[in-house]
Amino acid sequence: MLNNFENDSIFTPEQVLENRGRVAIFIDGSNLFYAALQLGIEIDYTKLLCRLTGGSRLLRAFFYTGVDRTNEKQQGFLLWMRRNGYRVIAKDLVQLPDGSKKANLDVEIAVDMMALCDSYDTAVLVSGDGDLAYAVNSVSYRGVRVEVVSLRSMTSDSLINVSDRYIDLEAIKEDIQKTPRQSYPYRPLSSMGFLDDHRDNNRHLEVPE
C-alpha cells in the first residue's frame, strides 16, 4: 500500500518546482568548494545560479565565505560574484592552533534564513553541515519549503531529514561545471535579466584555495 501511495503523488516533480514561489539561495562557500574538489570539477557560478533558481523568482542569492584580505585572487573572485548576482557575506579567516585557517559562518547563514523567512517561499541551502539542521527545521515551521543541495558523502543525515527536498551535487554536476575555456560560451547574467550589463573581463576567476 505504501508503494501505491508513493507512486500516486498529487504533484509531479515539475509541478512541485513550478510552485516554489519566491526563492532565496544560501550558499556555504567553503562546503561547496570542497564538494567541487571531491567531484573533480570547477563550479561555473553563472550556471549554478540559474540551476538553483530554476526559473523561479529569485529574492536573493547569498554566498558565505571566509576571506584572506591579502589574497588578491580571492578578492577579484568575490568582486566578480558581487557583480554577477550574488550577495557576498565575508568573514576574516582565523588561524587555528594547528596552523590551518578557518571561518565558520553557520551563525550568519542561520540568522539570514530566519530573518528573511517572511520574504521568500523556498530556501535553497547549499551545504551539508548538520549544524544548520535546527535553522532549517525552524524556517520549515514558518511555512518555508527548504531544498538542500550538497554532496551526499559530505552531508549530515540530520540536515536531509529536516529538508523538504534533497539534491545531490553529483546528480547536477554536468549542469553547473565549467566547460574548457577554449569553448566556454560566456554569457553574463544581464542577458538573463538578473543584472545590468557588466564587463566580463574577470570571467575566468576561480575559487581560491
Helices and strands as residue ranges (DSSP letters): H 2-7, H 13-18, E 22-28, H 29-39, H 45-53, E 57-67, H 72-82, E 87-92, E 94-95, E 101-102, H 106-115, E 122-126, G 130-132, H 133-141, E 145-150, G 152-154, H 157-162, E 165-168, H 169-176, G 181-183, G 189-192
